[in-house]
Amino acid sequence: MSNHYFTIGEAAMESGISAKMIRHYEQVGLLKEAARTEAGYRLYTDRDLHVLRFIRHSRDLGFSIKQIEELLGLWQDVDRPSREVKKLAQLHLNALNTKILELNAMKAELERLVNCCKGDSRPDCPILEGLAAE
């Protein structure tokens, strides 16, 4: 990778992560603190952009900050066993599958309530009755 430097605005545009989130990722330790100009402006390297893209892709898949920290550690460890990466990804996949089941149950119940409501000018409403039910 070259020795090209990017301002935080350029890094944000190149990585697809807002400047605010880049500062946050530095603050929580996912991204090493940026070099600074004499005027105090942050400067990011090509390597930093690569890490930011890794973080963005991980966030797009719903990994938590803690999980991304673990994934980054594994990614940067060339001697890592891939089973560790798979284990982390599998745990997240299991959590997503559980969440999908919960969301589908919520959707089905809400669809049932919506379909029971006539949605006319009368005050009786099966949706409100369903929400108030014990």
BELBEL-V493853 format. One record per residue. N is the residue number from 1. OMEGA is omega in whole degrees, -180 to 180 (none if undefined). Layout:
n=[N N]
omega=[OMEGA OMEGA]
This chain:
n=[1 2 3 4 5 6 7 8 9 10 11 12 13 14 15 16 17 18 19 20 21 22 23 24 25 26 27 28 29 30 31 32 33 34 35 36 37 38 39 40 41 42 43 44 45 46 47 48 49 50 51 52 53 54 55 56 57 58 59 60 61 62 63 64 65 66 67 68 69 70 71 72 73 74 75 76 77 78 79 80 81 82 83 84 85 86 87 88 89 90 91 92 93 94 95 96 97 98 99 100 101 102 103 104 105 106 107 108 109 110 111 112 113 114 115 116 117 118 119 120 121 122 123 124 125 126 127 128 129 130 131 132 133 134]
omega=[-176 178 179 179 -179 172 -180 177 178 178 178 -179 -178 -175 -176 179 -179 178 179 -180 176 177 179 -180 173 -177 -179 174 177 -179 179 -179 -176 170 -179 172 177 179 177 179 178 176 -178 180 174 179 178 179 178 178 179 178 176 179 -179 179 178 179 178 178 174 178 178 177 180 179 179 177 178 180 178 178 179 -180 -176 178 -176 179 -177 170 -178 179 178 178 -179 180 179 179 180 177 179 177 177 179 178 179 176 180 178 178 179 179 178 177 178 -180 -179 179 180 176 179 -180 -180 -179 179 -176 179 179 -180 -176 180 -176 -178 -174 178 179 179 177 179 179 -178 -177 180 none]
